[in-house]
């Protein structure tokens, strides 16, 4: 059985890899790291969506994944708000006590 790889799955795989590279390279600001994580989560959601559509599986797992990703995003934003309130900035280097 040959697998059919669509243009959508390839483009969302490239989007996931670019989000991963952006996450690795943007380690100075917490907000940029959160945005990179959200790009990776949304691209994984779309890859799962195309996979379930292609093989006619039930997409209830996508709803659970989307619910968990939204709660993860809300938790990240609440940590960011608390961080800015206590330290005044979102620089990751502020938390390193060795400097």
Secondary structure, 3 states (H helix, E strand, C coil): CCCCCCHHHHHHHHHHHHHHHHHHHCCCEHHHHHHHHHHHHHHHHHHHHHHHHHCCCCCHHHHHHHHHHHHHHHHHHHHHHHHHHHHCCCEHHHHCCCC
